[in-house]
Amino acid sequence: MAELLGTSKKTISSYEQGYRNIPIYVERQIYFLISRRKNIASKIKACWEVKHCDEKIRAKCPAMEFDLGHMCWFISGTFCNQCRTD
């Protein structure tokens, strides 16, 4: 895990034992790695389907542009209030 996240084993151990809080960017990397490993992306609905986003909003949303509605939480600049990352 340390190698995948580009950090030390000691840092991972500190996260696991609760000595250090896991930074948001590390959490996002972990979620990304898990989603790729389990190949769950194909089973998740796109955020614009779940949130029933207006077509005008969809057209400007980076998640729609890159067809990553299942990973809108990972994309900066989305327009979804629940998934907004910027």
Secondary structure, 3 states (H helix, E strand, C coil): CHHHHCCCHHHHHHHHHCCCCCCHHHHHHHHHHHHHHHCCHHHCCCHHHHHCCCHHHHHHCHHHHCCCHHHHHHCCCCCCCCCCCC
